[in-house]
Amino acid sequence: MNHELATTVLLSLRISFLAVLLDIPLAAGAAWLLARSEFRGKLILDGIVHLPLVMPPITTGFLLLLILGKNGVIGNLVYSLTGIRIAFTSAAAVIASMVVAFPLITRSLRLSLEMLDRRMESIAATLGASPFEVARRITIPLVLPGLINGLTLGFARSLGEFGATIIFAGNIAGETRTIPLSIFSSLQVPGSESRVVLLILISISISFAAIWVSEVFNRKMKRLSAFRKGAAA
């Protein structure tokens, strides 16, 4: 693997890891609101959360550009105050990946929260456990498999992100050129078929590895949960 190819792969991994890591608190908050709260506008929030799943990625990238670009609503304010440009940087690639991964992580967490038997939390609270202890000992361990599944899906989606990234972050070698963008660039060069095939194989291998790790973790969590239930009985 030559230096340029290694740089592309490592950049893709770094952007995807950062995207799902930064999405965790945001997705947890949104999932909690959607699963545990009733309020006006809940349907609207649900629609906004899932919008990146149904919108064309290029549309997502264009909206990010309108909001966070140098002349955008927020981007212009940030640039005026700090001189920092968000669009067409590696930070923009991370933001684009965060947006497309966010609904997958949120949905997985929300489903885990909705399937959780809340009587367990109520019993723990009745026995004197603080809200923090209930969350640490009951809620988080029980929804952890859902979180891992969501993070795996989000990571795989981030790794394959193309449309929003090329519009909002550009196709800059060593900064925003991830594996999909590198494949796109290589397809424009005659005789680069072998490079394209190698990038595709690398992308598939990383995605399969992420799914395998998630599956192994989920099986361990199921065995641990079964052991705890047996011990409690």
N, C-alpha and C positions, 0 to 999 in steps of 0.2 A: 504493500500500500504506500503510494507516494505521499509527500508532505501535504500537498493540496487536498488530497482525498481524506487524509487523516484529520486535517483541520476542519473540513466540512462535517465529518462524522462527529467529532468532539464538540463542535459548535452546536450541532443539532441536539446532541445529548444534553448539553448544558442549558440550552434554551428550554427544552422540554421539561427537564428537572426543575428549573426555576419556575416555570409556568405553573406546574401542578403544586409545587411547594407554596407559592404565593396565593394560589387559589384556595388552599385548605381553610383558612379562617373565613374567607368570604363565602365559600360554599357551605361551610358549617352554619354560619349565621342565616343564610338564605334557606337552607334545608330545615333548620329549626323553626323559622317563621312559618314556612309552608306546611310543616308537619304538625306543629304544636299550637299554632295561633289561628284565631279567627278574627279577621279585620276587613274593613272596607278596602277594596283595591287588591285583595288577595289574588283574584283571578288575573288582574293586570300584571302583578308582580310575577305570577306563574308564567304568563305569556312572555314577559321580558326575559326571564331566566332562560326559557327554552328557545327564544328567538334565533340565537346563533345556530341551532340545530337545523332549522328549516330555511333560513336565509342563504342565498348564494354567498360563499366566502368572499367573493369580490365585493359584494355589497357591504359586508361586515368591514372589510378593509377601508372602503370609501367612507363609511360612517366614522370609523376611527380617525381617518384623515381629517374629516370635517370638525371633529371634536378636539383632537389632540395634535393636529398639524400646526405648523408655525403660524398660520392664519386662522386656526380653529378657535372655537369658543374658549376652551381651557388651555390649549397649546399656546395661544397667543399671550395669555396672561402669564403662564409659566415662563415663556421666553422674555417677556417684558420685565419680569421681576428678577429672574436669575440668569438670563442669557442662555439657558439650556434648551436645546431643540430636541424634541421627543421623536418626531417622525424620522424615518430613514436612519435609524440607529439600531444597535443590538437590543436596546431597551424596547424599541417598537416591536421587534420580532417576538420578544417575551410577552408583551402586552397582547399582541395578536393571538399568540398561542394560548394565553390565559383565557381570552374571551371565548375561543372555540372549545376549550376543554371544560370551562366552567359549568355548563349545563349538564354534562355527563357526570361530573363529580357530585354536583348538587342533587341530581335525580337519584343517584345511587344511595347517597346519605339519607335523603328524604324517605325513600322506600324502607331503609333499615329502621329509621325512627318510627315510621308508621306501623311496621310489623312487630316492634318491640312491645312486650307485655308490660304496660305501665303499672300494673299491680305490683310488680317487683320493686319499682321505684317508690311506690306509695308505702309498701311494707317497710322498706329500709328507712324511709323518712319517719314513719310511725315509731320505729325502734330507736329513734334519736340520731340518725345519721344526718349530717348537714347536707345542703344542696351540693356542695363541692365533693363530699364523700360519695354521695349517690351517683354523681356524674363519673367520678374516678373509678368506683368499684363496680358499678352496674351499667350505666348508660354507655360509656366509652368502650369498655370491652365487648359489649354486645353489638354495637354498631361498627366496630373496627373492621370486620370482614367487608361490610358494605363500603367503608371508606377506601379500603385497599382495592376493591374492585373498581370503584370510581376513579381512583388515582391511576390505575392501570389503563383503563379506557381513555382517561384524559391524557396520559402520557403518550399512548399510541396515536391518539388524534392530533396531539401537538407535533409529534414526529412526522406526521403526514401532512401537516398544514402547508398550504400553498397560496390560495387566492388572497386571503386577508394579508398575509405576510408580504407578498410581492407588491401589493397596492400601498400598504401603510409603512412597511420597512424597507422596501426596495430589494434589489438583488445584488448586494455588495459583497464581493469575495472577502472572506475572513471576518465578516461582521454580521451580515444577515443572510448569507447564502447557505441555507440549510440543505439537507439531502434532496427534497423535492425540487427546490430551486436549482440545485446543481444538475439534477436530471434534465430539467427544462433547458438550462443553458447548454448542456452537452448535446442535446438533441438538435441544437442549431448548428453544430459543428460536424461536418461530414467525417465519417470514420471513427466516431466516438461511441459506437455501439457497445464495445466491450466495457467501457467505463460506465455506461448507463446500466448495463446488466449487473455489474459489480455493485453499484449503488443500490439497485433494487434488491439484490440479494442481502446486502447489509441491512437495509431497512426492514425487510421481512424477518431476518434473524433477530434483530433487536426487539421487534414487536412480539415475536414468538417467545423470546426469553422473558420479556416482561409478563406475558400471560402465564408462562410456566411458573414463575416466581409467585405470582398472585394465587395460582391454584394450589401450590405447595403450602403457602401461608394459610389459605382458607381451610385446607384439610387439617392442618395442625390446630387451628382455632376450633374447628368442629370437634376434634378429639378432646381438646382441653375443656370445651363446654360440656361434653358428655361426661367427662371425668368429674367435673364440678357438680353436675346434677346427681351423679351416682353417690358422691361423697355426702351431698346434702341430704339425700334420701336415707 
